Amino acid sequence: MTDVIDIEELSANRSFEGWNKQYRHTSSSLNCDMRFGIYLPPQTSNNTVPVLYWLSGLTCTDENFMQKSGVQRIAAELGIAIVAPDTSPRGDNVPDDPDNAYDFGLGAGFYLNATQAPWNTHYHMYDYVLDELPKVIEKHFPVNNKRSISGHSMGGHGALVLGMRNPEKYSSISAFSPICNPSDCGWGKKAFTGYLGDDQKAWEQYDASILMQASQSRTPILVDQGLDDNFLSQQLKPGMLELSAKAKNYPLTLQQHEGYDHSYFFIASFIEQHLRFHWKHLNP
């Protein structure tokens, strides 16, 4: 993989004395152009700052979190840069689900490296988030090498997997309404079969509940889950992650909230807690 040099600024908006910006660049790991959003807090005018990578869920883009979560206020106070990539490769030559389903193909990259044709030409979101995008960010923006990771739903799954598999890269992990046991839910089975094939041993490398049982990582995890989430029992299954954590004595904090659903209203309600959690671990 060659280092990406050029990025194109698409928009810039002043926010809480910092800047919320959107960029496009050519990705070598995904073989297409990609967009990402970044919030640069006011502290970047004089210093480098740590980065929180945010991974969004099914059907989302790089814009949802930046526009709906209200993350900029607390990021500006604490001095944390926020980076939000798109949720999949995109473009005229990037394959999509033939039935235009929302839970596979474009907007549904599942933060893995696909091994099955035709998906394996472009769908390498795991490599993109772990290696390529941080190189872009660290080259072009005043950030240091401290990073944490968070996400929602499919993106919560991605944050858990990337964080646990790479404890040397991330100081802390958090998630809202994550897909905790994708090997045993409809969304995950469809995605894993399509991207990875039928070998369920390959699936285990992208299943947080299974990874936690074998993990040597002690990277702290915070998970928030709404109890009025329509996807709770069939798709998300936080109880499986909790069981794995108890068996492994893993440092997981699972907070469950009556009345909250799967929406960005839920995320906006608790995003401040998540940023303060990450700040504590980014600045021990």
C-alpha angles and dihedrals in degrees: 000000000000122000115259112238109172127064128173121217111226102176142356128196127179111235129173090341090305132085132259108202140173125210141183127210140163111260119213094193094051098034094226142073114283135194129214136179124222134187114204111196120218092259089073090075088075109011145029116256137199121260133233112202113210121201117198130211140249116319092008129120133200089282105062099075095040093052102037110031102064089224095145097076097059094034088057092050095049099036100240124146115222121212121189118183125194117269099243143358113282139191144098093288097043111103120240135191107288090226093047090240116176095226101058135044121005111034091012108078093142091211094266137116108253117223099182127084132280092015097055093072094067113003102091100124092146092062092041095054096038101044119000103047095046089053089054092047095046092048098050107029138053097256132129129224096267113107141167131186137222139162150160130253106319085012091051087056089051093049093050093048097044092044097049095043093049109038091158090062103046130051094198142358132216138171143185116217094339126190093247103180107025093166087070106040135074098249093048098043091052094047096043094047092049099042101030106023128229099311102110092193086069089051092057091068088066101040113097096200092053095041092053092057090059100030123122088191120111096187105146117248130202118192127182121193131182114223093212091058110132090215097048103106102027103039113012106041101180089175089073091056090047091052091051091049093051092048091050097035086235119175096250123149111196115188118188122195129203115228098014123120137195097281136106088257085072094046093048090051095059107021091103091060090052095051092048089049091053093044090057091055096039089054106034 
